[in-house]
Amino acid sequence: MDDTEFKETVMKNTVVVLKRLFPNEARSYAAILQRTRTGSAKVSYKLRSFKAFLLAVGRQPSPEYTIDRSDTYDPEYAPGKIRWASPKEQANNRKTTIRLRGENGEIWPLTTWAKKTGQNPATLRKRHSRGWSDIDVIKGKRRISDRDRHQRAGLKGESEWPDGLKISEWETPYQDWIRTRGKALKEDTRLVFFAWVAMGAMAWFERELAKQFPSSFGPEATPDDDPEIDDMPLYQDYCRRRALLQAVLRQLSASERANLQTLRKRIISNPKDAVSKSTTRRSI
């Protein structure tokens, strides 16, 4: 069955029939949904049906292939973020593997970048251990970042916040959080702090959207039944904030992403909650 025949089969059959035709794919999709119920991952509303899943990833190439997120630090399963991967590809994408993001946004294991650029992997690891940015590790030439320029100029670093934020609402909670950390890590950056809070806020938005639009965001959502939600203020706000979060995540280095993954064991949605046991209303 070629790609055209596969798409025609998916479009013309019911979900019940498709699960009989593609049982392995159905089991993989069920496993993804189970992870969302345990809170360890989330699924984009664009994949809230088995049909949408099949159209996004295609047929399983062979039984040993499983679904893999291209960025293991991004908890969302969404079109363009997942793929069928072999055991070897899965191993290269483990969270313990050093992965670097290139200039065009592509993410590969450090060893793959070394092979692509004809460099010794040990050399790239040494640069990475020194705190170089991903692109600098790959290119072998360290540039002075805007962050370093601001620090050398004696500025407090407020310019590190994403554009559009009310810095007055973020800087004080961030400084308070740094003080509570004791020995702060170099990865405890403002962008990491923002991403940590923003991820919790996104979870809040998705719960609210699931209440209002269960056919789009609920556990049994199906795109065929989606309401027209593009003009809804809550959904527009959600999309704007999600785009900002995704832009920040793309800026994080591998070590910053690892730090974020540790922080996310505690979910907050307001910067003030970073140093408080209580939970306040979301702020982003």
Secondary structure, 3 states (H helix, E strand, C coil): CCHHHHHHHHHHCCHHHHHHHCHHHHHHHHHHHHHHHCCCCEECHHHCCHHHHHHHHCCCCCCCCEEEECCCCCCEECCCCEEEECHHHHHHCCCCCCEEECCCCCEEEHHHHHHHHCCCHHHHHHHHHCCCCHHHHHHCCCCCCHHHHHHHCCCCCHHHCCCCCCHHHHHHHHHHHHHHCCCCCCCCCHHHHHHHHHHHHHHHHHHHHHHHCHHHHCCCCCHHHCCCCCCCHHHHHHHHHHHHHHHHHHHCCHHHHHHHHHHCCCCCCCHHHHHCCCCCCCCC
